[in-house]
Amino acid sequence: MRRGHRSLRKTFNQSTNAYKSSAVIALLLFLCVDLAFRTFLITGHFDRFEAANHRWTWWQAKGYKELPYTPDVVLLGSSLLTRVVNEGEATYLKFPINATKHNRLRHLEDDVQALTGVPIKTFAFGLGGMHASDAAVIVNGLLREKTPSTIIYTIAPRDFLDNLLEAPNSTEQFGLMSHISELGELGIHARLSTSEKALYYLTELFNKLSAQVNCKYELATIAERNYRNCLVPILDSRVEKVKDPLSPSRIGIRTSAFDYPDDLNVLPEDPNNVEVSDNLQCYRFCYQPFRPKLYNAQIYYLDYILRFAQERGVKVILVNMPLRKDNLTAMVPNFYDLYKADVTKCASKYNAQFVDMFDSNTFTDADFIDTVHLTGFGAVKLVDKLAAVVAPTIVSSTLSRGAASKSHLAGQSFTH
């Protein structure tokens, strides 16, 4: 009996030792691979930006990073701005535009020059679902090196209270910018509870300890991209051969958005064929119930944008976008007044210009495709009205920045 016990103990000890040896070997292999990958990352052979998902945020960030100049005006906004930059621009220019790469607001450029005689250049970040937190991380991550003289931030109540948003850090925009830039204080404010904040600090610690952990998002994206590139052609050939092709819902890999194409044409709007929809119920879910933590967090991000701009001598113009009147009925009582009061207070604190485009006399129901998004012709009307108000501010900031740059260059020339 004792001999059997000794035999079992010996077998257990051997297996335990083998397990310990395997664990040590696995850890050493991980550390070696991690060291190699860290070296690969430091030397610049791994581009975290190129490895990320090529979605709308990526394409617009790429467009800004590749600009050979610094624009005079950067516009920021959600799909409300996207409609202006896409359908509005195509309607104004009277020819199709490539929405993936069209990041200018030519209409505003032309209006400002016509009103003042001063040419300007614009760049527009029009991203569906953009919240104040998303705008803040884009400003923080992309506008430090190429800092415009003016920021026009188009805002609406949903940018500050969206119950479809779990937390500020859960969006595509926030995710991309957190991987290609240092968030600083913006990261922790995106976590709304104590447990989320603790997890954030723990994650940041692991990211510093391991290069592979830090780049897990990009590595997973590369793996999925290669997987798709290999699998989709096979699926395509398979679908072509069967008599009863699979429905799109059964080929999830083909229907889920991953890398967006580099060309997406948007046509000038046909006034006789404007597609309308009803999204009032959706916005009711966005606005109700009122979540103070989420709302206050988004107000903090607005404050950050204004502070960032003030520290760099950038003029900010906050544009309260027009809404169809029935959109207000989806909000809790007094929320719209609270939103306007807080935005106005922030603007006053940092000497930003507040422009209220919510004007039922100018924008009628016919100017909207739903309760918040303008038609192409409504977008043209918006830019004309906006340019008349903001042109002096834009030109003043542009000329001041130009004079400062010339003075700086003259000083450098004199010094050397």
C-alpha positions in Angstrom: 0.0 0.0 0.0 2.8 2.4 1.0 4.6 1.5 -2.2 1.5 2.4 -4.2 1.3 5.8 -2.4 5.0 6.5 -3.1 4.4 5.6 -6.8 1.4 7.9 -7.1 3.4 10.7 -5.3 6.3 10.2 -7.6 4.0 10.4 -10.7 2.3 13.5 -9.3 5.7 15.2 -8.6 6.9 14.3 -12.1 3.8 15.8 -13.8 4.0 18.9 -11.6 7.6 19.4 -12.4 6.9 18.9 -16.1 4.1 21.4 -15.8 6.4 23.9 -14.1 9.0 23.4 -16.7 6.5 23.9 -19.5 5.2 27.1 -17.9 8.7 28.4 -17.5 9.6 27.6 -21.1 6.3 29.2 -22.3 7.0 32.3 -20.2 10.6 32.6 -21.6 9.3 32.2 -25.1 6.7 34.9 -24.6 9.3 37.2 -23.2 11.6 36.6 -26.1 8.9 37.1 -28.6 7.7 40.2 -26.7 11.3 41.6 -26.7 11.6 41.0 -30.4 8.3 42.6 -31.1 9.1 45.6 -28.9 12.3 46.1 -30.9 10.3 45.7 -34.1 7.9 48.4 -32.8 10.6 50.8 -31.7 12.5 50.7 -35.0 9.3 51.7 -36.8 8.9 48.5 -38.7 5.3 48.0 -37.3 2.9 50.8 -38.1 0.1 50.8 -35.6 -2.0 53.2 -37.7 -1.8 51.2 -41.0 -2.6 48.0 -39.1 -5.8 49.4 -37.7 -9.3 48.9 -39.2 -9.7 51.1 -42.3 -13.0 52.6 -41.4 -14.3 56.2 -41.7 -12.3 57.4 -38.7 -9.1 55.9 -40.2 -9.7 57.3 -43.6 -10.3 60.8 -42.3 -7.3 60.6 -39.9 -5.2 59.4 -42.8 -6.4 62.3 -44.9 -5.4 64.8 -42.2 -2.1 63.2 -41.5 -1.2 63.3 -45.2 -2.1 66.9 -45.8 0.9 68.8 -47.2 -0.2 71.9 -45.4 -2.0 73.0 -42.3 -5.6 74.0 -43.0 -7.0 77.3 -41.8 -10.2 75.8 -40.5 -10.9 72.3 -39.1 -14.5 71.3 -38.8 -15.7 68.6 -36.3 -19.1 67.0 -36.1 -21.3 63.9 -36.2 -23.4 62.7 -39.1 -25.1 66.1 -39.0 -21.9 67.5 -40.4 -21.3 64.5 -42.6 -24.5 65.3 -44.5 -23.2 68.8 -45.1 -19.8 67.6 -46.3 -21.2 64.8 -48.5 -24.7 65.5 -49.8 -24.4 69.2 -49.3 -21.1 69.5 -51.1 -22.2 67.3 -54.0 -25.4 69.4 -54.3 -23.4 72.7 -54.2 -20.7 71.6 -56.6 -23.2 69.9 -58.9 -21.1 66.8 -59.4 -20.4 63.5 -57.5 -17.8 63.5 -54.7 -15.8 60.6 -53.2 -17.1 60.6 -49.7 -14.2 58.5 -48.4 -11.6 61.1 -49.4 -13.6 64.3 -49.7 -12.7 66.1 -46.5 -13.1 69.7 -47.5 -16.0 72.1 -47.3 -15.5 73.9 -50.6 -18.8 75.7 -50.2 -17.6 77.4 -47.0 -14.2 78.2 -48.6 -16.0 79.9 -51.6 -18.4 81.8 -49.4 -15.7 83.2 -47.1 -13.6 84.3 -50.0 -16.6 85.9 -51.7 -17.5 87.7 -48.5 -14.0 88.8 -47.5 -11.7 88.4 -50.4 -9.5 86.1 -48.3 -8.9 82.5 -49.5 -9.0 79.8 -46.9 -8.5 76.0 -46.7 -10.7 73.7 -44.7 -10.6 70.1 -43.4 -13.7 68.4 -42.1 -13.9 65.5 -39.6 -17.5 64.4 -40.2 -18.0 61.1 -38.4 -21.3 59.4 -37.8 -22.0 59.1 -34.1 -19.3 61.5 -33.0 -19.7 62.6 -29.4 -17.8 65.4 -27.6 -15.4 62.7 -26.3 -14.6 61.6 -29.8 -14.0 65.1 -31.0 -11.7 65.6 -28.0 -9.4 62.6 -28.8 -9.2 63.6 -32.4 -8.2 67.2 -31.5 -5.7 65.9 -29.0 -4.2 63.3 -31.3 -4.2 65.0 -34.7 -4.3 68.8 -34.2 -1.1 69.1 -32.1 1.3 69.1 -35.1 -1.0 70.6 -37.7 -2.9 73.2 -35.6 -5.4 75.3 -37.5 -6.2 78.9 -36.8 -9.9 78.1 -36.3 -11.9 75.1 -35.1 -15.6 74.9 -36.0 -17.3 72.3 -33.9 -20.9 71.5 -34.9 -22.8 70.2 -32.0 -26.3 68.8 -31.1 -27.8 67.5 -27.8 -27.1 63.8 -28.7 -23.3 64.6 -28.7 -23.6 65.0 -24.9 -26.4 62.5 -24.0 -26.6 59.3 -26.0 -28.0 56.3 -24.1 -26.9 54.1 -27.0 -23.4 54.9 -25.9 -22.2 52.5 -23.1 -19.2 54.7 -22.2 -17.1 57.3 -24.0 -14.2 54.9 -24.7 -16.5 52.4 -26.5 -16.6 54.2 -29.9 -14.6 53.6 -33.0 -13.2 57.1 -32.9 -12.0 56.8 -29.3 -10.6 53.3 -29.9 -8.5 54.3 -32.9 -7.1 57.5 -31.3 -6.3 55.6 -28.1 -4.0 53.3 -30.1 -2.2 55.9 -32.2 -1.9 58.8 -29.7 -1.3 59.5 -26.0 -4.6 60.2 -24.4 -3.3 61.6 -21.1 -6.2 62.8 -19.0 -8.8 61.9 -21.7 -8.4 58.2 -21.0 -9.4 58.1 -17.4 -12.4 60.5 -17.9 -13.8 58.0 -20.4 -14.4 55.5 -17.5 -17.6 56.4 -15.6 -17.3 54.1 -12.6 -14.7 53.2 -10.0 -14.3 49.7 -11.3 -13.9 50.9 -14.9 -11.2 53.3 -13.7 -9.4 50.6 -11.8 -9.5 48.3 -14.8 -8.2 51.1 -17.0 -5.1 51.6 -14.8 -4.5 47.8 -14.7 -4.8 47.6 -18.5 -2.4 50.5 -18.9 0.1 48.7 -16.6 0.0 45.6 -18.8 0.3 47.7 -21.9 3.6 49.1 -20.5 4.9 45.7 -19.5 4.2 43.9 -22.8 4.5 45.3 -26.3 2.3 42.4 -27.6 -0.5 43.2 -25.1 -0.2 46.9 -26.0 -0.7 46.1 -29.7 -3.2 43.3 -29.4 -5.9 45.3 -31.2 -3.6 45.9 -34.3 -2.3 42.3 -34.3 -5.9 40.9 -34.1 -6.9 43.3 -36.9 -4.1 42.1 -39.1 -5.0 38.5 -38.5 -8.7 39.2 -39.3 -7.7 41.1 -42.5 -5.6 38.2 -43.7 -8.3 35.8 -42.8 -10.8 37.8 -44.9 -8.5 38.2 -47.8 -8.1 34.4 -47.9 -11.7 33.4 -47.1 -13.8 35.9 -49.1 -12.5 34.9 -52.5 -13.3 31.2 -51.6 -16.8 32.2 -50.5 -17.3 34.3 -53.7 -16.3 31.3 -55.9 -18.5 29.0 -53.9 -21.5 31.3 -54.1 -21.1 31.6 -57.9 -21.3 27.8 -58.3 -24.3 27.0 -56.2 -27.8 27.2 -57.7 -29.3 28.6 -54.5 -26.8 31.1 -53.3 -26.4 31.7 -49.6 -28.2 34.7 -48.2 -26.1 37.6 -47.0 -27.2 36.9 -43.4 -25.6 33.5 -43.6 -22.3 34.9 -44.7 -21.6 37.3 -41.8 -18.0 37.9 -42.8 -19.2 39.5 -46.1 -21.8 41.7 -44.5 -20.0 43.1 -41.4 -18.0 46.3 -42.0 -14.3 46.0 -41.7 -12.1 47.8 -44.1 -14.1 50.4 -46.1 -13.3 51.1 -49.8 -11.3 54.1 -50.8 -14.1 55.3 -53.1 -17.8 55.9 -52.3 -19.6 58.3 -54.7 -22.2 60.7 -53.3 -24.4 62.2 -56.0 -25.9 65.7 -56.1 -29.3 65.6 -54.5 -32.4 65.2 -56.8 -35.0 67.6 -55.3 -37.7 65.3 -56.7 -36.3 62.2 -55.1 -35.2 63.0 -51.5 -35.2 59.9 -49.3 -36.9 60.6 -45.9 -37.1 58.5 -42.8 -38.4 58.7 -39.2 -35.8 58.4 -36.4 -37.8 60.0 -33.6 -38.1 56.8 -31.6 -34.4 56.2 -31.9 -33.6 59.6 -30.5 -36.1 59.1 -27.7 -33.9 56.1 -26.7 -30.8 58.3 -27.0 -32.2 61.1 -24.8 -34.1 59.1 -22.1 -33.4 58.6 -19.3 -31.1 61.4 -18.4 -27.7 60.0 -17.3 -25.8 62.7 -15.3 -22.4 60.9 -15.3 -22.4 60.5 -19.1 -23.6 64.0 -19.7 -21.1 65.6 -17.3 -18.3 63.5 -18.8 -19.1 64.9 -22.3 -19.3 68.4 -21.0 -15.8 67.8 -19.6 -14.6 66.8 -23.1 -16.1 70.0 -24.6 -14.2 72.0 -21.9 -11.0 70.1 -22.9 -11.4 71.0 -26.6 -11.9 74.7 -25.7 -8.9 74.6 -23.3 -6.7 72.9 -25.8 -7.6 75.6 -28.4 -7.1 78.5 -26.0 -3.6 77.3 -25.0 -2.6 77.3 -28.7 -4.3 80.5 -29.8 -6.9 78.8 -31.8 -10.3 80.4 -32.2 -13.3 78.0 -31.6 -16.7 78.5 -33.1 -19.4 76.3 -31.6 -22.3 75.8 -34.0 -25.6 74.6 -32.5 -27.0 72.6 -35.4 -30.6 72.9 -36.6 -33.1 70.2 -35.6 -36.6 69.5 -36.7 -38.9 70.8 -33.9 -40.4 67.4 -33.1 -36.9 66.1 -32.1 -37.3 68.2 -29.0 -40.3 66.2 -27.9 -38.0 63.1 -27.6 -36.0 64.8 -24.8 -36.7 64.9 -21.1 -38.2 68.2 -20.0 -35.8 71.1 -19.8 -32.9 69.1 -21.2 -32.5 71.3 -24.3 -32.3 74.4 -22.1 -29.7 72.7 -19.9 -27.6 71.7 -22.9 -27.7 75.2 -24.4 -26.9 76.8 -21.0 -23.9 74.6 -20.3 -22.5 75.0 -23.9 -22.9 78.7 -23.7 -21.2 78.8 -20.3 -18.2 76.8 -21.7 -18.0 79.1 -24.7 -18.0 82.2 -22.5 -15.3 80.7 -20.2 -12.9 80.3 -23.1 -14.0 83.2 -25.3 -15.3 80.9 -28.0 -18.0 82.1 -30.4 -21.4 80.4 -30.1 -23.6 80.4 -33.2 -27.1 79.1 -32.9 -28.4 77.6 -36.1 -31.6 76.2 -34.5 -33.9 78.5 -36.4 -37.3 77.3 -37.3 -37.9 80.3 -39.5 -34.9 79.5 -41.7 -35.0 75.7 -41.6 -38.4 74.1 -42.2 -39.4 70.4 -42.1 -38.8 70.3 -45.8 -35.0 70.9 -45.2 -34.7 67.6 -43.2 -34.6 63.9 -44.2 -35.5 63.0 -40.6 -35.6 64.8 -37.3 -31.9 65.8 -37.3 -30.2 65.4 -40.7 -30.5 68.0 -43.4 -31.2 67.4 -47.0 -28.5 68.3 -49.5 -30.3 71.6 -50.3 -30.9 72.2 -46.6 -27.1 71.7 -46.1 -26.4 74.3 -48.8 -28.7 76.7 -47.0 -26.9 76.0 -43.7 -23.4 76.8 -45.1 -24.6 80.1 -46.7 -26.2 81.2 -43.4 -23.2 80.0 -41.3 -20.6 81.7 -43.6 -22.3 85.1 -43.3 -21.9 84.9 -39.5 -18.4 83.3 -39.1 -16.5 84.7 -42.1 -15.1 87.7 -40.1 -13.9 85.4 -37.3 -12.3 82.9 -39.6 -10.4 85.6 -41.6 -9.3 87.4 -38.5 -7.8 84.2 -37.0 -6.3 83.2 -40.4 -4.6 86.5 -40.9 -3.4 86.7 -37.3 -1.9 83.2 -37.6 -0.2 84.2 -40.9 1.2 87.4 -39.4 2.5 85.4 -36.4 4.2 82.9 -38.7 5.8 85.6 -40.8 7.1 87.3 -37.6 8.4 84.0 -36.3 10.2 83.3 -39.6 11.6 86.8 -39.7 12.9 86.4 -36.1 14.6 83.1 -37.0 16.2 84.7 -40.1 17.4 87.6 -38.0 18.7 85.4 -35.2 20.7 83.2 -37.6 
